[in-house]
Amino acid sequence: MVADLGCGPGFFTLALAECVRTERRAYAVDMDEKAIQALEKKADKRGYHSIEAHVSSAHNLNFIKDRSVDFILADGLLCSMAPQQHEAVVEEMKRILKPNGLIYLKVARGPRSYMKKAEWD
Ligand SMILES: C[S@@+](CC[C@H](N)C(=O)[O-])C[C@H]1O[C@@H](n2cnc3c(N)ncnc32)[C@H](O)[C@@H]1O
């Protein structure tokens, strides 16, 4: 199972779906409904049925079970939200990640990009 948090229109989700194919689910989460609609359209066109897309904030992933995800991608997510919201999102990532799972976190330069050491840890 993989999860693309703050997936936007799904540039990376489609690549992830290609990796996991049909055996595993690829969750795609974004609070922007239009981005999710664009992703669903592309996924449909390309036949990626493993993608499960949700319009939701990344600090509420109650549709994903505890310790069920092998890989989380969060490219440009944390720097798109207020720093005081980071902790809740990081907690959700920790909740859904399997014990040996991996997270790829990337933040762009900008006024919201500062992350505490504990968040990186
Ligand atoms: C810079 S874009 C990155 C999109 C995509 N990950 C990529 O790299 O192409 C950031 C995305 O995060 C989404 N976003 C911002 N705050 C969010 C939140 N609290 N929960 C989920 N998505 C959020 C935005 O709607 C936007 O699509």
The ligand as a Gaussian input file, in Angstrom:
#p B3LYP/6-31G(d) Opt

LIG

0 1
 C        2.839000      22.121000      -4.209000
 S        1.385000      21.118000      -4.500000
 C        2.177000      19.537000      -4.749000
 C        1.360000      18.593000      -5.594000
 C        2.010000      17.235000      -5.868000
 N        2.414000      16.564000      -4.659000
 C        3.191000      17.361000      -6.798000
 O        4.337000      17.314000      -6.306000
 O        2.989000      17.506000      -8.020000
 C        0.701000      20.958000      -2.854000
 C       -0.626000      20.258000      -2.775000
 O       -0.965000      20.070000      -1.405000
 C       -2.362000      20.246000      -1.266000
 N       -2.653000      20.538000       0.141000
 C       -2.390000      21.666000       0.847000
 N       -2.784000      21.532000       2.122000
 C       -3.309000      20.274000       2.233000
 C       -3.870000      19.543000       3.309000
 N       -3.996000      20.049000       4.524000
 N       -4.299000      18.278000       3.057000
 C       -4.176000      17.730000       1.819000
 N       -3.660000      18.385000       0.757000
 C       -3.236000      19.644000       0.968000
 C       -2.693000      21.369000      -2.238000
 O       -4.070000      21.380000      -2.565000
 C       -1.784000      21.042000      -3.409000
 O       -2.421000      20.228000      -4.359000

